[in-house]
């Protein structure tokens, strides 16, 4: 990343990252739910991936809105 970008472009890139992270979090959460009964290990892995995207989403939100209320997600229940 050697290009110099202005603040507006940086904000656009961060927002695209937020959108992507939110999409991926939803997809992995849905996958975890669908695997719960048939593949508990796969469901655990999907849960971990959903949580990772949730963290990315929260970090990007903190960059855009420092000190704001944290992004609320329904989260994924741990499968044991």
ABEGO torsion letter per residue (X at the ends): XABBBBAAAAAAAAAAAAAAAAAAAAAAAAAAAAAAAABAAAAAAAAAAAAAAAAAAAAAAAAABBGBBBBBBAEBBBBX
